[in-house]
Amino acid sequence: MPAISCQGLTKHYGSVVALDNLDLTIEDKVIFGFLGPNGAGKTTALKIFTGLSRPTSGRAWVAGEEVVSHSRSLQSRIGYLPEEPAFYNWMTAKEYLTFVGRLFSLSSRDIVKRCSELLELVDLSRDASRRISGYSRGMRQRLGIAQALMNKPAVLFLDEPCSALDPLGRAEVLDTLVRLKEQATTIFMSSHILADVERVCDTVGIIDRGRLVVESGVEELRQRFAHPVFEIEFEEAATPFVRLLESLPWVEKVSAGEDGNLFKLRVTARDIATAKVELPRIIAGSGLTMRQYQMVLPTLEEVFIELVGNRKD
């Protein structure tokens, strides 16, 4: 059974269509990255999945249960970290997690045990007795993840967990997510920081103007949109070699330039299958000293721009 799924999920705010017939299926025990530009509908979908908002039409299921607004049963099975989590700043981290445990009606013994486990998980054990008001933004985000895990949820929802964090804070949160993945927790993570998603997510869905553009594994997506481009470095100038490549029918374009003592080529092929066979053969017969040869895959950011960059289309 999928961890999360929806059929025809639609949400209108007056004349504005925030979600437009969204269909998703997210398998269990993965980190799913939900991507899109600002205003694409990411937070709207997340609020529907967590029961905080009702769809105009369509249905959704989380952890085997159909989503109904403000369902206590659903809320006991999920965890949620909003984009800007709020805390009682006069509390310590341990006091706050104890408070959250009581909201879930956990026993005193379970609260003590769970607090210790979670503070260790998010690397806040040494700061457990400090007031939250003295925490950095990254520490607050990690504490937010801990509170979202207090009830041992089947599915964890994170809304822009690295938004507005500095590089160190982002690294701290991403390391925490990797540790959660090792514990086989299903994570739904909305974000517009594509490098972060590429680092930790197994699968991604890209949404634009409320519509799902693509849903795929990260590596599969990069392979699917891979451009037939090869990067080559030689120790010698290779101008005759460039002219030879430009004369070949399966070569679309050759860019060349010097970088220090290296001569770099970027070869775009019309026929990638032919290029994979012929290019190494031609290089071997050129007499040039090759330092590097690789087929370049696009980053997730390049795929994203290709899919939603032209928003007038």
N, C-alpha and C positions, 0 to 999 in steps of 0.2 A: 504494500500500500504506500503511495506517495506520502511524503511528509506534508506537502502543501500542494493544493491544486485548485483551479478555478475554471469556470466555464461562463463565457459571455459576460464577464464582470464589467459593469458600466456604472459610471457615476457622473451625474450632472449637478452643477451648482448654477442654478438658473439657466442661462443660455450657454454657459461654459461647460464643455465636455472634458472632464478631468481624466476619465477612463473610458475607453471606447472598445467594448466587446473583447476584453482581455481573456485569453486562455493561457494557462500556465500549468506545468506539471514538474514538481521539484522532488527528486528522489530523497530518500532518507539518508542521514549521515553524510551530508555534503555541506560545503560552504557555497551558497548561491549569491552571486553578485547581481544586484538589480541596478542597472545603469540608465542614465538619461540626463539630458540637460535640465537646468532649473525649470520647474513648471511642467515637466513631462508627465507627472502623475505618480511618481515613486512613493511619496509620502501618503497620498490618497489610498493607493493599493495597500500599503502597510497598515494603515489605520483600519481598513476593512478586514484584513487578515487577522488583526488582533481584536476585532469586535468593538473598536472604538467609533466606528462609523458604519452606516448602512449603505449598501449599494443601491443605486436606482433600479438596476436589474442584474440578473446573473446570480450565480451561487459560488461559494468557496468552502473548502474543507481544509482543516489544519489538524495534524496528528490524528487522523481518522474521524474527526468530529466536524459536522457542518457548522460553519461559523454563524452564530446568532449574536446580535449586539448585546454587550454587557452580560454574556453568559458566564456564570461563576465556574461552571465545569470547564469551559475553554480556558479561562484565565488561570485556572490551577495547573494547566498543562503547557503554558507558554511563558516565555520571558520577553520583556520588552525594554529597550533602551531608546528613549526619544533623542532627537538631535541635540537638544539642550536640556539634559537632565537637571532636575531641581532637588536640592537637599536641604535638610535642617542643618545649617552651618554650625550651630552651636553643639551639635552632636559629634562624637568621635565615630570613626568608621565602624568600630565594633558595636557601638550603641545603635547606629543606623541599621546595620544588618540585623541586629537583634529585634529592632522595631519591625522590620520587613518580615522576619520570621514569624512574629506574633500575628501579623496581618494574615499570614497563610495558616494560622492555627497550628504551627509546629510545636512540639513539646520542648520544654526547656533543655532537655538533654540533646535533642536533635538540633536546636538552635546553636548551642555551644559548639557542637561538632561541625555543623555546616559553616558557621562563621570562620572557624579555624581553617577548614578546607579551602574556602573561597578566598580568604585573605592571602593564603599561601599561593593559590592559583594566580591571582592578579598581582602578586608581589607587593602586597601592602602589609604584611605581617609586622614589620618593624615600625610601621606608622599607624597601627591599629588604634592606638590611644591618643593620637593627635586629633584636634578638632578639624572638621572638614573645611572650615574657613581658611585654614592654612595650607590646603592642598593646591598643587598645580593643576592646570587644565587636564593634563594627561592622567594624573592621579585620580581626578574626579571622574574621568571617563572610565578608568579601570574599576573604580568603586561602583559606577553605574552598571557595568557588566556583572560585577559580583551580585548586586541586588537583583538583577534580572535572572540570575541563576539560583537564587535562594531556594526556590521550590522544586529544583531539579527538573526543569522544563524539558519536554520532548523537542520543542522547537524554540530557538532563540531569534528574536527580531531586533535588528540594529538599524536605526535610522541615522545615516551619515556619522558613523562612530568616530571618524578621524577628522571631521570638519573642524576647521579653525585651530587645529593642533599644530604645534611646531614639529620639525622633523623628529626630534627626540620623543615627543609625546605620541606621534604617529607610530614610531617604531615600537614603543611600549605596548600600545593597544594591539597592533598587528601580531606581535609576539604572543600576546594573550589569546588571540583568536586561533593561532596555530596550535597552542596547547589545548584549546577546547576541541579543535578538530581531532586531535589525538585521542580524545575521550569519546569520540563518535557522537558528538552533539551536532544536530542539524542547525545551520545558521543561515538566516535570510538577512542579507546585508545590502541596504540601499546606499549608493555612493555616487559621487561624480569625480572622485579621485581615482583615475583609471590605473595608475601604477600600483596603488594599494590593492585593488581588486585583482590585478594580474598576479600579484605576489601570493595571495592567500586563497583565492576562489577556485573551485573545481569547475563550476558551470556559471554562465552568465545569461541574463536576459537584458536586451537593450530596448528601451521604450522611448517613444518620441510622440509628443502631442496625444498622449493617452493610448497610443497603439503600440503593440508589440512589434518591433522590427525584426528581431531574431532571438532565438534561444538556442544555446549550444554550449558544449564544453569549451574551455578557454583555448586549449591547443587545437582542437578541431576548428574553431573559429579562425585562428591565425593561419592554419593550413588552407582553409577554404578561401580566404581572401589574400593568400600569399601572391605577391607579384613575382613574375619570373625575372628576378634581379640577382645578379651575381657580383660580388665584390672581390677584386683581385688586387694583390700588391706584389710589385716586382722591385728588385734592388737596382735595376737599370732602367733608363728611359726606354719606353716601348712604343714610340710613335709609329714605326712600321707595323707593329702588331695591331695597333688601333685601326689603322687603315685597312688591314686585312679583315678584321672583324666587321667593320662598317660595310664591306662589300658582300657579306654573307646574307642570303635571303631570310634566315631564321633569326637574325639580329635586328632589333628595332632601333636601339639607340646605344651609343657608347659615350660615357663621360669620363674624362681623364684629367688628372692633375697631380702635381708633386706635393709631397708632404715631408719636408726634411730631405732625407736621402732616399725616400721611397716614392715609387711611381704607382699611383692608385688608379684603378679602373672600376667603373660601375657599368655593368653590361645588362641591358634590358632586352629580354628575348621575346620574340613573337611565338616561338614554339619551344616550350620549356622541356619537353621530352628530348628533342633534338639537342638542345643546349647542354643538357646533363651529360650526353654522350660525347658530343663533338668538342665542347669547350676544353675539357681536360686533355683530349688528344692534341688539339691545336697548341695548347700551352706547352705540352711535353715536347713538341717539335719546334718550338720557337727558339730554343737555346737560352731563354731568359731565366733568371734566378727568381723563383716564386717564393714569397714570404708568407702569403695568406691567400686562401681561396675558400669562399663560402657562399651558399645561397642564403639570401636574407629573407627572414620572415618578418612580417609587420608586427609592431607592438599593438597591444589592445587599443591604445590611443589612436593609432593610425586606422585601425578597423572602425573604431567608433566614428571618427571624422568622415570616413568614406561612407558610412551608413546614414549618418544623420547630419553631416556637415552642410549639405545643401538643403536647408529647411524650406526653401521655396518650392521644391519638387514634391 
